[in-house]
Amino acid sequence: MMSVLPLLFLVGRIGATEIILLVAIFVILFGAKKIPELMRGVGRGVKEFKDAVNTDYSAEEKKEADKPEEK
């Protein structure tokens, strides 16, 4: 019986041929005109995520504490 370990080792290795194949499938599915728009959206999402992770909440809390309460 064949061990699963060698198969798992091969799954993690992606070469140039696999990348070219993935890009070709991506172009076929979404079309060449839609890809820049999709990548722009992904870039914006990554940027927003990084901004949310790196936000200094202590500065925002300090600003809110300095504001007089409005009723």
PDB file as gemmi writes it, atoms N, CA and C in Angstrom:
CRYST1    1.000    1.000    1.000  90.00  90.00  90.00 P 1                      
ATOM      1  N   MET A   1       0.842  -1.186   0.000  1.00  0.00           N  
ATOM      2  CA  MET A   1       0.000   0.000   0.000  1.00  0.00           C  
ATOM      3  C   MET A   1       0.886   1.248   0.000  1.00  0.00           C  
ATOM      4  N   MET A   2       0.515   2.212  -0.801  1.00  0.00           N  
ATOM      5  CA  MET A   2       1.325   3.428  -0.959  1.00  0.00           C  
ATOM      6  C   MET A   2       1.081   4.401   0.193  1.00  0.00           C  
ATOM      7  N   SER A   3       2.152   4.997   0.665  1.00  0.00           N  
ATOM      8  CA  SER A   3       2.062   5.958   1.752  1.00  0.00           C  
ATOM      9  C   SER A   3       1.561   7.304   1.232  1.00  0.00           C  
ATOM     10  N   VAL A   4       0.883   8.050   2.081  1.00  0.00           N  
ATOM     11  CA  VAL A   4       0.336   9.352   1.717  1.00  0.00           C  
ATOM     12  C   VAL A   4       1.397  10.441   1.819  1.00  0.00           C  
ATOM     13  N   LEU A   5       2.419  10.231   2.601  1.00  0.00           N  
ATOM     14  CA  LEU A   5       3.446  11.242   2.842  1.00  0.00           C  
ATOM     15  C   LEU A   5       4.109  11.752   1.565  1.00  0.00           C  
ATOM     16  N   PRO A   6       4.523  10.908   0.623  1.00  0.00           N  
ATOM     17  CA  PRO A   6       5.117  11.446  -0.610  1.00  0.00           C  
ATOM     18  C   PRO A   6       4.144  12.312  -1.409  1.00  0.00           C  
ATOM     19  N   LEU A   7       2.877  11.957  -1.390  1.00  0.00           N  
ATOM     20  CA  LEU A   7       1.882  12.768  -2.099  1.00  0.00           C  
ATOM     21  C   LEU A   7       1.724  14.140  -1.455  1.00  0.00           C  
ATOM     22  N   LEU A   8       1.729  14.189  -0.132  1.00  0.00           N  
ATOM     23  CA  LEU A   8       1.613  15.468   0.558  1.00  0.00           C  
ATOM     24  C   LEU A   8       2.834  16.345   0.291  1.00  0.00           C  
ATOM     25  N   PHE A   9       4.010  15.729   0.154  1.00  0.00           N  
ATOM     26  CA  PHE A   9       5.222  16.486  -0.129  1.00  0.00           C  
ATOM     27  C   PHE A   9       5.139  17.156  -1.495  1.00  0.00           C  
ATOM     28  N   LEU A  10       4.556  16.487  -2.475  1.00  0.00           N  
ATOM     29  CA  LEU A  10       4.458  17.030  -3.827  1.00  0.00           C  
ATOM     30  C   LEU A  10       3.408  18.122  -3.945  1.00  0.00           C  
ATOM     31  N   VAL A  11       2.428  18.121  -3.073  1.00  0.00           N  
ATOM     32  CA  VAL A  11       1.362  19.119  -3.143  1.00  0.00           C  
ATOM     33  C   VAL A  11       1.902  20.523  -2.878  1.00  0.00           C  
ATOM     34  N   GLY A  12       2.870  20.657  -2.008  1.00  0.00           N  
ATOM     35  CA  GLY A  12       3.395  21.958  -1.633  1.00  0.00           C  
ATOM     36  C   GLY A  12       4.353  22.561  -2.642  1.00  0.00           C  
ATOM     37  N   ARG A  13       4.740  21.827  -3.656  1.00  0.00           N  
ATOM     38  CA  ARG A  13       5.715  22.314  -4.629  1.00  0.00           C  
ATOM     39  C   ARG A  13       5.001  22.763  -5.894  1.00  0.00           C  
ATOM     40  N   ILE A  14       5.003  24.059  -6.146  1.00  0.00           N  
ATOM     41  CA  ILE A  14       4.372  24.602  -7.347  1.00  0.00           C  
ATOM     42  C   ILE A  14       5.470  25.171  -8.231  1.00  0.00           C  
ATOM     43  N   GLY A  15       5.522  24.699  -9.455  1.00  0.00           N  
ATOM     44  CA  GLY A  15       6.538  25.142 -10.394  1.00  0.00           C  
ATOM     45  C   GLY A  15       5.983  26.134 -11.403  1.00  0.00           C  
ATOM     46  N   ALA A  16       6.810  26.497 -12.360  1.00  0.00           N  
ATOM     47  CA  ALA A  16       6.432  27.474 -13.378  1.00  0.00           C  
ATOM     48  C   ALA A  16       5.286  26.963 -14.250  1.00  0.00           C  
ATOM     49  N   THR A  17       5.304  25.688 -14.558  1.00  0.00           N  
ATOM     50  CA  THR A  17       4.248  25.111 -15.391  1.00  0.00           C  
ATOM     51  C   THR A  17       2.889  25.224 -14.712  1.00  0.00           C  
ATOM     52  N   GLU A  18       2.848  24.933 -13.422  1.00  0.00           N  
ATOM     53  CA  GLU A  18       1.587  25.027 -12.690  1.00  0.00           C  
ATOM     54  C   GLU A  18       1.098  26.469 -12.612  1.00  0.00           C  
ATOM     55  N   ILE A  19       2.014  27.404 -12.412  1.00  0.00           N  
ATOM     56  CA  ILE A  19       1.633  28.811 -12.342  1.00  0.00           C  
ATOM     57  C   ILE A  19       1.080  29.278 -13.678  1.00  0.00           C  
ATOM     58  N   ILE A  20       1.723  28.903 -14.770  1.00  0.00           N  
ATOM     59  CA  ILE A  20       1.236  29.272 -16.106  1.00  0.00           C  
ATOM     60  C   ILE A  20      -0.144  28.678 -16.343  1.00  0.00           C  
ATOM     61  N   LEU A  21      -0.350  27.444 -15.933  1.00  0.00           N  
ATOM     62  CA  LEU A  21      -1.644  26.796 -16.082  1.00  0.00           C  
ATOM     63  C   LEU A  21      -2.719  27.514 -15.270  1.00  0.00           C  
ATOM     64  N   LEU A  22      -2.405  27.896 -14.047  1.00  0.00           N  
ATOM     65  CA  LEU A  22      -3.360  28.630 -13.212  1.00  0.00           C  
ATOM     66  C   LEU A  22      -3.710  29.982 -13.820  1.00  0.00           C  
ATOM     67  N   VAL A  23      -2.721  30.695 -14.346  1.00  0.00           N  
ATOM     68  CA  VAL A  23      -2.972  31.990 -14.982  1.00  0.00           C  
ATOM     69  C   VAL A  23      -3.852  31.813 -16.210  1.00  0.00           C  
ATOM     70  N   ALA A  24      -3.597  30.785 -17.001  1.00  0.00           N  
ATOM     71  CA  ALA A  24      -4.413  30.533 -18.195  1.00  0.00           C  
ATOM     72  C   ALA A  24      -5.859  30.239 -17.817  1.00  0.00           C  
ATOM     73  N   ILE A  25      -6.063  29.430 -16.796  1.00  0.00           N  
ATOM     74  CA  ILE A  25      -7.426  29.139 -16.334  1.00  0.00           C  
ATOM     75  C   ILE A  25      -8.091  30.411 -15.821  1.00  0.00           C  
ATOM     76  N   PHE A  26      -7.343  31.228 -15.091  1.00  0.00           N  
ATOM     77  CA  PHE A  26      -7.859  32.490 -14.558  1.00  0.00           C  
ATOM     78  C   PHE A  26      -8.301  33.414 -15.690  1.00  0.00           C  
ATOM     79  N   VAL A  27      -7.502  33.516 -16.747  1.00  0.00           N  
ATOM     80  CA  VAL A  27      -7.836  34.359 -17.893  1.00  0.00           C  
ATOM     81  C   VAL A  27      -9.082  33.819 -18.607  1.00  0.00           C  
ATOM     82  N   ILE A  28      -9.165  32.513 -18.748  1.00  0.00           N  
ATOM     83  CA  ILE A  28     -10.323  31.915 -19.416  1.00  0.00           C  
ATOM     84  C   ILE A  28     -11.599  32.158 -18.610  1.00  0.00           C  
ATOM     85  N   LEU A  29     -11.515  32.009 -17.299  1.00  0.00           N  
ATOM     86  CA  LEU A  29     -12.707  32.174 -16.465  1.00  0.00           C  
ATOM     87  C   LEU A  29     -13.178  33.626 -16.366  1.00  0.00           C  
ATOM     88  N   PHE A  30     -12.248  34.557 -16.185  1.00  0.00           N  
ATOM     89  CA  PHE A  30     -12.633  35.940 -15.909  1.00  0.00           C  
ATOM     90  C   PHE A  30     -12.451  36.879 -17.094  1.00  0.00           C  
ATOM     91  N   GLY A  31     -11.662  36.535 -18.057  1.00  0.00           N  
ATOM     92  CA  GLY A  31     -11.411  37.410 -19.192  1.00  0.00           C  
ATOM     93  C   GLY A  31     -10.298  38.392 -18.889  1.00  0.00           C  
ATOM     94  N   ALA A  32      -9.580  38.778 -19.938  1.00  0.00           N  
ATOM     95  CA  ALA A  32      -8.409  39.648 -19.769  1.00  0.00           C  
ATOM     96  C   ALA A  32      -8.793  41.051 -19.302  1.00  0.00           C  
ATOM     97  N   LYS A  33      -9.971  41.521 -19.647  1.00  0.00           N  
ATOM     98  CA  LYS A  33     -10.372  42.876 -19.257  1.00  0.00           C  
ATOM     99  C   LYS A  33     -10.776  42.961 -17.792  1.00  0.00           C  
ATOM    100  N   LYS A  34     -11.247  41.875 -17.227  1.00  0.00           N  
ATOM    101  CA  LYS A  34     -11.748  41.883 -15.851  1.00  0.00           C  
ATOM    102  C   LYS A  34     -10.642  41.676 -14.814  1.00  0.00           C  
ATOM    103  N   ILE A  35      -9.525  41.090 -15.219  1.00  0.00           N  
ATOM    104  CA  ILE A  35      -8.459  40.757 -14.268  1.00  0.00           C  
ATOM    105  C   ILE A  35      -7.869  41.992 -13.570  1.00  0.00           C  
ATOM    106  N   PRO A  36      -7.552  43.099 -14.276  1.00  0.00           N  
ATOM    107  CA  PRO A  36      -7.021  44.262 -13.544  1.00  0.00           C  
ATOM    108  C   PRO A  36      -7.985  44.797 -12.489  1.00  0.00           C  
ATOM    109  N   GLU A  37      -9.266  44.764 -12.797  1.00  0.00           N  
ATOM    110  CA  GLU A  37     -10.270  45.226 -11.836  1.00  0.00           C  
ATOM    111  C   GLU A  37     -10.305  44.313 -10.611  1.00  0.00           C  
ATOM    112  N   LEU A  38     -10.227  43.015 -10.832  1.00  0.00           N  
ATOM    113  CA  LEU A  38     -10.200  42.065  -9.723  1.00  0.00           C  
ATOM    114  C   LEU A  38      -8.954  42.257  -8.864  1.00  0.00           C  
ATOM    115  N   MET A  39      -7.806  42.441  -9.493  1.00  0.00           N  
ATOM    116  CA  MET A  39      -6.555  42.621  -8.747  1.00  0.00           C  
ATOM    117  C   MET A  39      -6.569  43.928  -7.956  1.00  0.00           C  
ATOM    118  N   ARG A  40      -7.161  44.965  -8.541  1.00  0.00           N  
ATOM    119  CA  ARG A  40      -7.301  46.237  -7.832  1.00  0.00           C  
ATOM    120  C   ARG A  40      -8.127  46.044  -6.561  1.00  0.00           C  
ATOM    121  N   GLY A  41      -9.206  45.294  -6.677  1.00  0.00           N  
ATOM    122  CA  GLY A  41     -10.044  45.011  -5.514  1.00  0.00           C  
ATOM    123  C   GLY A  41      -9.305  44.216  -4.452  1.00  0.00           C  
ATOM    124  N   VAL A  42      -8.515  43.243  -4.888  1.00  0.00           N  
ATOM    125  CA  VAL A  42      -7.720  42.455  -3.940  1.00  0.00           C  
ATOM    126  C   VAL A  42      -6.692  43.353  -3.249  1.00  0.00           C  
ATOM    127  N   GLY A  43      -6.054  44.221  -4.010  1.00  0.00           N  
ATOM    128  CA  GLY A  43      -5.072  45.148  -3.437  1.00  0.00           C  
ATOM    129  C   GLY A  43      -5.687  46.080  -2.414  1.00  0.00           C  
ATOM    130  N   ARG A  44      -6.865  46.596  -2.722  1.00  0.00           N  
ATOM    131  CA  ARG A  44      -7.564  47.473  -1.763  1.00  0.00           C  
ATOM    132  C   ARG A  44      -7.917  46.715  -0.491  1.00  0.00           C  
ATOM    133  N   GLY A  45      -8.364  45.471  -0.664  1.00  0.00           N  
ATOM    134  CA  GLY A  45      -8.706  44.660   0.499  1.00  0.00           C  
ATOM    135  C   GLY A  45      -7.506  44.395   1.385  1.00  0.00           C  
ATOM    136  N   VAL A  46      -6.373  44.087   0.772  1.00  0.00           N  
ATOM    137  CA  VAL A  46      -5.146  43.842   1.533  1.00  0.00           C  
ATOM    138  C   VAL A  46      -4.704  45.115   2.246  1.00  0.00           C  
ATOM    139  N   LYS A  47      -4.797  46.253   1.546  1.00  0.00           N  
ATOM    140  CA  LYS A  47      -4.403  47.533   2.151  1.00  0.00           C  
ATOM    141  C   LYS A  47      -5.295  47.872   3.349  1.00  0.00           C  
ATOM    142  N   GLU A  48      -6.608  47.672   3.199  1.00  0.00           N  
ATOM    143  CA  GLU A  48      -7.520  47.942   4.314  1.00  0.00           C  
ATOM    144  C   GLU A  48      -7.237  47.017   5.486  1.00  0.00           C  
ATOM    145  N   PHE A  49      -6.932  45.757   5.195  1.00  0.00           N  
ATOM    146  CA  PHE A  49      -6.608  44.811   6.265  1.00  0.00           C  
ATOM    147  C   PHE A  49      -5.349  45.244   7.007  1.00  0.00           C  
ATOM    148  N   LYS A  50      -4.307  45.631   6.260  1.00  0.00           N  
ATOM    149  CA  LYS A  50      -3.063  46.085   6.890  1.00  0.00           C  
ATOM    150  C   LYS A  50      -3.297  47.334   7.726  1.00  0.00           C  
ATOM    151  N   ASP A  51      -4.095  48.264   7.199  1.00  0.00           N  
ATOM    152  CA  ASP A  51      -4.398  49.485   7.959  1.00  0.00           C  
ATOM    153  C   ASP A  51      -5.146  49.158   9.242  1.00  0.00           C  
ATOM    154  N   ALA A  52      -6.083  48.212   9.179  1.00  0.00           N  
ATOM    155  CA  ALA A  52      -6.838  47.836  10.365  1.00  0.00           C  
ATOM    156  C   ALA A  52      -5.945  47.156  11.400  1.00  0.00           C  
ATOM    157  N   VAL A  53      -5.003  46.358  10.938  1.00  0.00           N  
ATOM    158  CA  VAL A  53      -4.106  45.663  11.857  1.00  0.00           C  
ATOM    159  C   VAL A  53      -3.134  46.645  12.502  1.00  0.00           C  
ATOM    160  N   ASN A  54      -2.684  47.643  11.748  1.00  0.00           N  
ATOM    161  CA  ASN A  54      -1.666  48.569  12.246  1.00  0.00           C  
ATOM    162  C   ASN A  54      -2.242  49.825  12.892  1.00  0.00           C  
ATOM    163  N   THR A  55      -3.552  49.897  13.052  1.00  0.00           N  
ATOM    164  CA  THR A  55      -4.164  51.090  13.625  1.00  0.00           C  
ATOM    165  C   THR A  55      -3.773  51.235  15.091  1.00  0.00           C  
ATOM    166  N   ASP A  56      -3.423  52.447  15.459  1.00  0.00           N  
ATOM    167  CA  ASP A  56      -3.075  52.746  16.846  1.00  0.00           C  
ATOM    168  C   ASP A  56      -4.343  53.175  17.569  1.00  0.00           C  
ATOM    169  N   TYR A  57      -4.957  52.252  18.256  1.00  0.00           N  
ATOM    170  CA  TYR A  57      -6.228  52.538  18.915  1.00  0.00           C  
ATOM    171  C   TYR A  57      -6.057  53.448  20.120  1.00  0.00           C  
ATOM    172  N   SER A  58      -4.895  53.469  20.735  1.00  0.00           N  
ATOM    173  CA  SER A  58      -4.691  54.315  21.910  1.00  0.00           C  
ATOM    174  C   SER A  58      -4.806  55.791  21.533  1.00  0.00           C  
ATOM    175  N   ALA A  59      -4.349  56.186  20.332  1.00  0.00           N  
ATOM    176  CA  ALA A  59      -4.471  57.577  19.901  1.00  0.00           C  
ATOM    177  C   ALA A  59      -5.931  57.935  19.667  1.00  0.00           C  
ATOM    178  N   GLU A  60      -6.703  57.024  19.093  1.00  0.00           N  
ATOM    179  CA  GLU A  60      -8.121  57.280  18.860  1.00  0.00           C  
ATOM    180  C   GLU A  60      -8.888  57.371  20.174  1.00  0.00           C  
ATOM    181  N   GLU A  61      -8.559  56.504  21.104  1.00  0.00           N  
ATOM    182  CA  GLU A  61      -9.220  56.536  22.408  1.00  0.00           C  
ATOM    183  C   GLU A  61      -8.900  57.830  23.146  1.00  0.00           C  
ATOM    184  N   LYS A  62      -7.690  58.305  22.992  1.00  0.00           N  
ATOM    185  CA  LYS A  62      -7.282  59.547  23.649  1.00  0.00           C  
ATOM    186  C   LYS A  62      -8.070  60.722  23.083  1.00  0.00           C  
ATOM    187  N   LYS A  63      -8.252  60.743  21.746  1.00  0.00           N  
ATOM    188  CA  LYS A  63      -9.023  61.802  21.105  1.00  0.00           C  
ATOM    189  C   LYS A  63     -10.461  61.806  21.599  1.00  0.00           C  
ATOM    190  N   GLU A  64     -11.051  60.631  21.696  1.00  0.00           N  
ATOM    191  CA  GLU A  64     -12.436  60.525  22.147  1.00  0.00           C  
ATOM    192  C   GLU A  64     -12.573  60.935  23.602  1.00  0.00           C  
ATOM    193  N   ALA A  65     -11.571  60.665  24.419  1.00  0.00           N  
ATOM    194  CA  ALA A  65     -11.625  61.023  25.830  1.00  0.00           C  
ATOM    195  C   ALA A  65     -11.516  62.540  26.009  1.00  0.00           C  
ATOM    196  N   ASP A  66     -10.809  63.220  25.111  1.00  0.00           N  
ATOM    197  CA  ASP A  66     -10.637  64.663  25.208  1.00  0.00           C  
ATOM    198  C   ASP A  66     -11.876  65.421  24.764  1.00  0.00           C  
ATOM    199  N   LYS A  67     -12.726  64.807  23.973  1.00  0.00           N  
ATOM    200  CA  LYS A  67     -13.941  65.472  23.503  1.00  0.00           C  
ATOM    201  C   LYS A  67     -14.935  65.638  24.632  1.00  0.00           C  
ATOM    202  N   PRO A  68     -15.548  66.806  24.724  1.00  0.00           N  
ATOM    203  CA  PRO A  68     -16.611  66.947  25.737  1.00  0.00           C  
ATOM    204  C   PRO A  68     -17.847  66.160  25.281  1.00  0.00           C  
ATOM    205  N   GLU A  69     -18.532  65.599  26.250  1.00  0.00           N  
ATOM    206  CA  GLU A  69     -19.723  64.818  25.938  1.00  0.00           C  
ATOM    207  C   GLU A  69     -20.852  65.746  25.521  1.00  0.00           C  
ATOM    208  N   GLU A  70     -21.516  65.371  24.450  1.00  0.00           N  
ATOM    209  CA  GLU A  70     -22.649  66.166  23.957  1.00  0.00           C  
ATOM    210  C   GLU A  70     -23.932  65.437  24.283  1.00  0.00           C  
ATOM    211  N   LYS A  71     -24.862  66.183  24.874  1.00  0.00           N  
ATOM    212  CA  LYS A  71     -26.174  65.590  25.203  1.00  0.00           C  
ATOM    213  C   LYS A  71     -27.275  66.453  24.687  1.00  0.00           C  
TER     214      LYS A  71                                                      
END                                                                             
